[in-house]
């Protein structure tokens, strides 16, 4: 199954139109993205709470890590660098944090708000190796920019 990113973007835009509450936006994006593709085993946000620390936000799937320092893991790398992390094999990523032992590949995108403020990161895990590609990264980055760019 491949994601129809055009339809997904329109659906999310419709559901989030006019909403400015970050948690409400995160919950809606998480739900829609998670259920759009069977590759997405865990989908959720880690919120930037300051002090170079991420804390769990809305998610779908099994339990996530409660907090992740910017200095550790794929999510920390995305927060620290503010660059997309497309990881085909999490076991080859030095410092990977195994919140779930079933995770094989990961896509983590920084979530940037108004004025370049780092809101957090959006994390998608898959139990399949090499599950994500540049189309996934670019399409989801576009959705995140549309939803959070003015918040």
PyMOL commands that set and color helices and strands:
alter all, ss='L'
color gray80, all
select helices_A, chain A and resi 5-16+22-34+73-81+90-92+114-116+134-148
alter helices_A, ss='H'
color red, helices_A
select strands_A, chain A and resi 42-48+53-60+67-69+85-87+105-112+118-126
alter strands_A, ss='S'
color yellow, strands_A
deselect
rebuild
show_as cartoon
